[in-house]
Amino acid sequence: MRVLSVVGTRPNFVKIAPLIKEMARHPDLQAVLVHSGQHYDELMSAQFFSELGIPPADYNLDVRSGSHAVQTAEVMRRLDPVLEEARPQVLLVVGDVNSTLAAALTAVKRGIPVAHVEAGLRSFDRTMPEEINRVLVDAISEWLFVTEESGRENLLREGRPPEKIHVVGNVMIDALRMFRPRWEVSPIFERLEIAGGQPYAVLTLHRPSNVDDPLVLADLLRALAEVAREIPIVFPVHPRVRERLDREGYAVSSSPRLAGRGDTSITCLDPLGYLDFIALLSRARLVLTDSGGVQEETTVLGVPCLTLRANTERPVTVTHGTNRIIGTDPVYIVKEALATLARPLPPGGPPPLWDGRAAERIVTTLLAK
């Protein structure tokens, strides 16, 4: 069986690493890897391939930045001849980014069955581009690999055949467990001069709803500056968000601190590699984020997480994990952050099947077809 996998962004790279490793264990399975180039620079792409032991892609489409329509169209246009040449029996996609949707559409129009890893996740918010991608990919996929029970329920509600739905666990957590010996010895704490036991919070922001509107962004930063008076905040800044901050007068490029408009005292960093970032999460007293993957990782790490959104497509991180959905109201953010810091750490324990064996279940299911 020839399985062609398409990845394009940092979260995709983390999710594909355990799958690539598992597929390599099966001599009757040939893995072909395509990098769409949706994330393409050293910090957002090459560093992840190196750290996670992902072999160089067999094909790089090099689509780079663009609007949702342009990215999706370019991936389709450039992937089509690759599928003609490689002739895979299965196209495997992970997550919910534009590359995921574009690859699935291109394959299914060629009669190539699609396997979707992380199927069934729903925020029920159609203003999120990722939600559109999830719904469409799930509608055309032959294998629907689900991370949590809510995903199975959503797919059944949407009329997907039960025999196509497979609850397998979470490959993101496979990666976290697989690379634990390496991220546990990360030098990030020495580099940031964080002493053992010193409390700090981690912040990530990248959703357009949070960073594209200057007023929303300013309100968020004011609230986070208030939180930073109680606990130091470390903020690895996505390149696109850095551009927004620079445009709005927050001097992140010339100082390690987010200065201007009130001097927020939030420490800004360039994007971190996977090992450094997970290490930083693992010892944090609090994480504030709008990322779905970070909600999952903090759940397994047992770190309190406050999600700066009105919804989540990963409800198991709330029902079984350490995550709370608090929205973007500045007053409420400060209130919830301070209340979380005052509470003892929540008890640990991963959700069902988040045991590091999701990739094994996925590959076994594909080979059984």
VEXBA-803982 format. One record per residue: residue in one letter; x, y, z of N, C-alpha, C in turn. Coordinates in steps of 0.001 Angstrom, whole numbers, plus 500000, padded with zeros to 6 digits. Each point is the difference from the previous one (the first is absolute). Example, Ala and Ser with C-alpha at 12.3 -4.5 7.8 and 13.67 -1.06 7.14 Angstrom:
A513190494310507800499110501190500000500900501200500000S499650501050499280500820501190500060499230501090500730
END
This chain:
M500843498808500000499157501192500000500879501242500000R499734500899499067500710501281499967499101501070500609V500462500603501091499242501039500701500722501320499801L499313500947499392500567501329499786499419500940501044S500864500596500815499573500916501057500338501428499599V499087500914500278500209501414499695499980500786501305V501046500781500227500088500870501178500353501406499528G499695500992500877500294501354499565500380500974501087T499640499695501259500206500964501076500636499331501213R500464500818500939500648499476501215499192498914500687P498692500198500275499249498912500646499973498723499161N499921500156498681500040498821499121501286499211500177F501122500708500128501293499315500099500059499164501283V499468500565501087500000499257501265499143498747499866K498849500126499359499073498868499887500505498921499047I500733500396498963500449498999499032501202499224500498A500781500560500921501236499334500442499746498591500533P499040499782500921499756498630500451499488499087498896L499245500553499069499469499191498903501099499566499044I500916500903499693501136499645499145500827498893500652K500244500139501292500784498989500715499287498651499996E498687500014500227499238498743500028499926499365498615M499790500799498964499927499438498646501317499358499596A501114500556500484501316499447499661500199498595500570R499194499626500986500119498673500597499356498910499157H499280500373498954499242499031499207500569499929498585P500704498923499655500616499895498671498989499958498865D498749499648500315498983499947498947499274501327499836L500536501052500590499409501329499867501077500975499541Q499742500698498931500940501002499485499452501391500301A500753500776500745499570501347500389500627501036499079V499167500869499453500437501126499181499560501272500715L500922500950500180499699501216500759500045501223499092V498936500789500073499901501252499245499884501155500992H500857500990499847499950501233500793499398501069499104S498854500542500421499355501013499150500757501315500002G500793500257501052500695501278500092499143501105500573Q498873499660500647499159501031500612500765500730501107H500727499248500839501042500582500867501333499609499392Y500901500969499874501141499736499129501345500490500519D500034500866501033501316500496500405500646499067501016E501199500324500408500783499128500879499284499736501314L499496501063500647499398499846501317498648499314499945M499291500140498896498653499446499909499954498646499297S501100499581499368499959498770499210501247499145500179A501142500453499470501198499156499962500423499544501390Q499885500882500999500388499644501365499163498833500513F498726499972499636499121498924500460500358498672499344F500289500016498702500425498775499325501245499438500672S500941500869500326501252499568500611499769499430501395E499289500741500850499795499572501386499186498725500107L499009499850499121499078498875500101500441498795499180G501155500097499366500510498869499242499166499657498778I499344500989499421499195499769498793500932500034498794P499979498986499159500883500017498829499622501129499055P500935500445499168499667501041499025498802499586499152A499147500962499706498819499694499206500397499506498612D499238499047499494500229499521498635499629501067498981Y499038500845500363499582501099499132499741501228500874N500417501171499536499700501251500685499284500916499015L498742500314500301499180500802499088500311501490500092D500581500446501131500483501373500160498922501048499696V498795499815500581498916500942499704500154501315500753R500573499977501191500249501196500813498704500726500378S500138501286500344498865500741500550499029500411498911G498802500353500451498956500452499089498661499924500700S498971500503499347498658499903500564499583498537500069H498916499751500714499503498624500095499735499427498608A499374500799499154499677499517498652501264499726499193V500966500902500080501231499836499223500785498791500487Q500146499854501319500731498843500527499342498690499594T498696499927500174499278498769499677500134499666498522A499821501004499149500094499769498559501411499589499578E501015500642500599501373499680499620500397498585500420V499568499596501206500298498625500410499349499025499030M498764500234499632499309499101499069500718499961498651R500354501169499508500642500065498676501352499280499998R500770500179501076501343499424500028500004498534500446L498978499598500761499952498613500465499501499048498919D499145500467499121499385499106499014501028499219499173P501026500616499433500993499212499260500810499067500892V500149500343501278500696499105500931499193498718500182L498701500135500157499146498815500127500028499168498727E500068500658498867500096499275498720501281499187499942E501085500574500500501292499314499961500115498926501086A499579500315501222500206499080501125498973498877500042R498792500245499531498917499015499960499815499266501336P499689500733501071499807499346501299498672499260500070Q499949499002500871498736499321500279499180500748501057V500685500813500823499335500769501056500658501366500087L499182501038500194500534501306500349499661500255501463L501013500301500796499815500228501434500242501474500307V499045500598500707500138501396500417499735500099501492V500610500991500635499842500220501437499491501416500233G499182500144501029499615501331500431498961500672499123D500080501343499917498904500782499439500459501248499242V501235500012499526500509501204499332499637499972498518N500322501075499286499651500079498581500621498869499190S501218499614500351500657498902499286499226498697500151T499404499801501173499220498791500260498801499924499068L499239501081499919498828500030499134500396499867498535A500987500772499572500395499983498595500463498617499561A500793499335500846500497498673499644498861498998499917A499075500065500963498885499056499998499129500183498762L499699501233499635499197500259498801500695499493498737T501280500261499896500743499585498803500016498483499876A500208499323501111500066498535499966498660499381499665V498953500446500668498709499339499817499485500191498580K500347501120499357499600500198498604500758499076499051R501107499449500463500742499000499226499625498577500405G499031499863500884499585498681500429500921499362501024I500846500809500661500915499492501029499326500161501355P499807498909500748499328500122501304500846500802500987V499299500739500840500637500925500943499856499471501420A501085500059500758500006499712501431500228501309500747H499074500358500886500100501261500733500297499722501468V501149500447500445500408499874501396499581501266500745E499296499842501103499342501053500781498631500324499412A499310499007499511498665500198499449498991500281501102G498909500660499617498851500161500886500060501133500999L501130500692500111500075501118500943499138501155499487R499197500578500876499097501076499604499941501080501065S500203501243499569499772501148500875498587500538499820F499340499617498888498678500496499615500022501506499761D501159500486499588500188501417499687500496500094498558R499077500262499096500354500026498582500768501257499605T500233500923500924500870501132499672501470499599500064M500296498851500585501379499502500055500310499267498699P501015500429499246500342499281498761500279498525500245E500594499686501150500318498602500296498731499150500114E498912500598500482498755499242500136499458499602498627I500072500908499060499579499680498630500857498862499457N501295500089500202500908498956499510499662498647500611R499745499966501316499698498733500676498745499346499420V498951500786499884498723499452499550500125499443498585L500665500733499115500116499563498611500890498771499864V501127499976500711500891498842499910499305498750500530D499293500135501103499299498843500555498920499480499052A499382500910499247498922499584499092500502499142498851I501292500084499676500512499273498829501038498942500366S500180499745501299501038499058500418499446498585500146E500846499043499673499666498581500117500311499466501389W501094500475500594500383499629501364499926501254500857L499260499929501092499837501130500904500600499611501346F501223500474500246500736499644501213499767501074501056V499386499602501113499438500912500978500830499979501276T500194501182500587500804500115501218499190499857501274E498707500336499950499188500015501213498558499666499655E499232499604500999498635499520499792499117501053499341S500195501269500302499169501038499374500139499971498488G501199499665499499500198499911498564499148498918499377R499931498843500641499169498909499490498534500416499981E499550500631501080498604500427500077499675501026498919N500907500928499765499773501020498967499881499364498625L500871499061499698499979499359498686498731499176499797L499565499294501015498754499242499902498814500937499792R500003501127500694498922500983499845499966500548498571E501168500102499389500086500511498630499742498922498952G499701498786500447499623498942499068501142499180499445R501179500101500584501123499202499521499820498552500461P500301499024499135499795498591500349500850499585501196P499420499288500960500758499599501192501255499200499680E499956499175498933501157499152499683501199500801499496K499793501258499648501117500835499560500643500777501148I499403499948501180500447500788501141500824499113500925H501201500458500333500911499225500844500541500906501109V499630499710501248500528500759501141501363499407500343V501060500768499764501365499450500080500888500696501014G499569501131500547500887500782500853500582501176499249N501082500542500503500481501310499565501480499939499626V500309500179498719501405499937499574500818501165500548M499358501116500320500719501100500645500577499539501337I499243499179500706500461499483501285501018498877499784D499874499256498909501062499050499630501338500722499945A500013501143499320501252500754499850500504500495501347L499092500516500820500416500506501311500661498898500821R499410498814499986500553498880500764501287499479499357M500024499925498672501159499470499286501254500829500260F499841501322500039501150500885500114500244500493501430R499295499438500970500164500433501388501465499979500465P500772498930499737501396500010500477500810501172499467R499603500532498841500746501107499427499498501348500498W498675500177500089499549501321500459500219500191501496E500104498910500743500260500141501428501387500579500291V500914499892499049501352500540500209500249501237499128S498934500641499555500151501215499194500766501075500766P500883500739499322500732501096500652499232501315500032I498699499977499667499242501247499911499988500767501315F500017499302501122499927500685501290501284500763500304E501132499409499614501265500717500167500050501218499087R499521499830498780500033501123499048499129501153500479L498860499671500597499087501049500461500268500404501443E500990499359500624500358500281501394498800499812500932I499293498884499780498890499624500872500519498986501003A500012500371501258500525499112501040499000498892500299G500481498881500474499144498889500361498967500411501032G498746499689499717498931500354500924499460501404499838Q500638500830499163499518501367499802498692499976499208P498921500581500523498728499968499274500017500951498807Y499370499574498923499847500838498804498787499490499233A499498500816499110498903499622499111500504500018498567V499324499240499145500307499970498569498778500509499251L500248500835499003498947500563499165500240499616498544T498944499559499303500068499885498537498749500631499407L500172500719498914498905500619499255500267499844498515H498985499607499244500166500006498543498675500068499252R498860499797500673498714499993499303499702501379499422P499569500078498735499656501303499415498997500785500837S499047499307500627499002500703500803500618500720501183N501176499570500433500672500634501142501060501014499601V500619499817498851501155500845499681499788500930498807D498983499784499188499837500826498796499286501316500266D499147500045501010499289501234500349500838500750501038P500482501199499680500859500733500944499360500237501359L498681500221500029499330500265501274499943498740500860V499702498864499378499978498733500732501393499690500536L500996500172499143501378499723500409500428500903501158A499663501277499911500369500939501069499334499618501316D498725499607499949499302499579501221500659498762500606L500345499044499160500662498791500491501321500336500680L500786500851499365501311500329500556499886500781501299R498981500831500106499797500717501261499676499016501129A499150499035499699499661499000501013501213499164500374L500769499603499005501169499165500253501067500776500766A500105501296499748500941500830500767499621500019501478E498688500004500270499531499951501388500381498669500639V499832498920499251500380498678500513501508499946500247A500753500640499101501467499964500112500512500707501251R499167500808500634500406500602501266500036498962501124E499285498903499800499942498940501002500951498850499702I500265499767498727500857498876499608500662500349498674P501302499757499838500657500296498715499366499187498868I499834500630498846499423499334498833501059499903498908V500153498793499462500905499759498873499140499804498752F500312500733498951499149500067498800500820499679498750P500054498723499550500605499703498692499079500541498905V500517500888499164499153500768499085500057499414498592H498848499608499499499843499538498624500405501144499049P500701499703498886500438501085499100498866500902499532R498849499417499701498878500813499540499515500932501117V500020499525501231499579500821501134501032501091500269R501265499668499816501048501015500177499778501170499050E499621499711498771499722501076499040498863500881500498R498952499363500540498869500760500526500428500891501164L500793499443500896500451500767501164500872501175499576D500907499757499074500840501084499500499151501103499375R498995499590499221499143500960499313499228500874500991E499646499415501157499218500731500994500861500734501025G501328499965499814500868500783500858500547499297501208Y499906498657500036500600499226501082501381499548499540A501036500522500618501363499810499493500544498637500402V499630498961499251500461498655500336501281499619499265S500354500736498979501151499588499199501322500505500570S499957501044500824501244500570500499500237499738501485S499084499297500634500107499775501441499424498641500345P500550499344501029499404498737500423498674500183500722R499629501239500262498734500242500670499043500743499076L498710499753500224498970500629499184499792501419500511A500645500951499354500001501371500500499007500860499222G499763501198500497499101500924499323498589499878500522R499270501104499998498602500035500438499835499415501400G500849500398500899499820499586501379501062499060500517D500953499631499175501111499135500414499480498770500746T499554499013499257499259498886500577500844499045500825S501305500022499880500900499106500728499742498530499700I499543499699498799499854498622499531501229499673499153T500714498924500359501230499648499301499666499308498682C500459500590498897499736499453498670501201499222499486L499716498904499310501037499161499409499676499752498543D501016499642499235499743499452498673499286498659500160P499341499504498946499353498685500104500993498945500480L499532499151500899500852498961500569499854498703499231G501056499185500017499893498652499485499098499161500884Y499654498828499520499064499147500724500531499633501379L501237499569500095500539499515501272500050501107501047D500459501179499596500060501119500938498599500433500432F499075500002499058498652500475500325499298499055500970I500083498691499751499359499053500911500662500059501378A501320500137500037500676500148501286499463501215500744L499852501118499284499498501222500626498577499797500520L499140499356499208498641499709500454500007499133501257S500882499008500013499943498962501031500205500543501407R500742501097500150500277500548501334499222501284500276A499132500404499073499256501249500183498975499855501123R499770501085500690498937500018501013498656500269499361L500020500643498818498774500372499308500321500176498525V499069499582499130500131500215498558498753500726499517L500200501051499218498913500734499351500182499839498500T498971499570499304500197499622498600498708500097499210D500120500054498674498849499783499119500254498818499063S500960499161500353500403498857499184499312498716500459G499475499233499046499413498717500335501027498991500472G501143499944499340501035499056500385500528500248501399V500160501260500371500493500324501341498982499571501061Q498714500103499687498982499496500934500224498514500277E500327499237498963500225498564500156501288499721500774E501060500699499640501293499744500650499964500346501481T499380501110500363499924500362501414499126499024500773T498995499431499343499166498994500656500837498814500461V500877499506499135500826498842500345501122500393500960L500511501217499866501063500465500894499485500401501380G498680500139500135499435500384501289500202501458500354V500071500856498973500238501436500211498691500766499796P499596500871500918498771500770499810500054500828498718C498933499920499219499940500684498703498727500818499928L500126501261499619498860500869499756499969500322498510T498909499626499340499895500169498557499294501308499680L500693500851499253499512501340499676499133499951498748R498932499241500100499020499844498928498637499775500635A498960500100499186498644499772500502499590498541499906N500832499170499382499635498606499781501262499168499860T499814498685499961501113499096499698499465498826499197E500804499523499078499674498779499256500533498760500709R500599500189501161500590498909500770499405499967501405P498720499682500130499342500080501313500567499040501027V500676498928499568500579499073500968501064500684500854T500609501066499484501004500716500801499359500755501152V498690500225499902499256500647501091499416498948500941T499380498959499434499334498998500823500981499054500687H501138499726499364500977499073500561501333500664500337G500174501243499601501318500618500111500024501235500865T500959500850499710500267501178500832499555501292499327N499296499891498882499668501158499186498680500638500433R499949501341499913498767500744500213499862501024498888I498795500128499457499718500952498919499519501297500641I500741501103499788499664501237500723499694501175499075G500114499834498678499680501098499106501074501075499971T499617501189499568500984501076499798499638501288500731D499040499946500902499687501193500778501162500307500945P500591501198499913501209500301500796499803499843501502V498877500453500506499745499915501446499924498538500429Y499331499188499188499836498591500355501324499251499892I500823500358499025501318499363499877500814500210501267V500055501237500472500768500297501214499419499242501189K498681500041500137499348499325501118500312498506500016E499866499350498842500205498551499930501469499632500165A500882500807499452501432499708500148500408500075501469L499569501045500688500371500144501414499366498903500850A498762499628499671499344498918500740500719498675499776T500459499759498775500719498762499692501319499944500757L500696501124500071501262500037500734499795499760501493A498834500359500513499737499833501428499575498579500359R499575499222498972499547498636500261501163499030499950P499905498858500686501029498966499859499965499405498613L501091499365499599500064499379498691498950498902499886P499345499880498842498960498978499847500602498604499933P499214498973500323500519498629499883500264499633498546G500963499096499784500367499616498649499208498802499495G500415499485498851499349498849499390499549500312498590P500463499250499001499645500289498618498609499492499638P499376500541498966498741499464499487500186498577499460P498907499283499766500091498630499488500785499908498684L500875499005499933500812499668498820501091501029499699W500200500979500847501122500924499788501237499395500668D500400498859499469501014499166500635501272499839499183G500132500768498912501203499908499178499941498938498922R498836499405499764499899498918499019499013500307498872A499651501248499825499047500361498954500537499676498610A501266500325499740500579499726498679499973498512499696E500290499193500990499958498547499815498595499547499605R498978500530500655498616499619499674499628500457498600I500447501180499618499675500527498675500600499123498908V501268499710500110500675499206498970499429498583499938T499704499419501137499387498672500031498670500008499280T499199501040500199498698500104499341500152500147498492L500945500816499559500227500165498570500421498694499346L500893499270500634500514498754499414498948498905499990A498996500120500860498945498978500060498956500172498910K500044501119499286498986500284498991500091499005498848
END
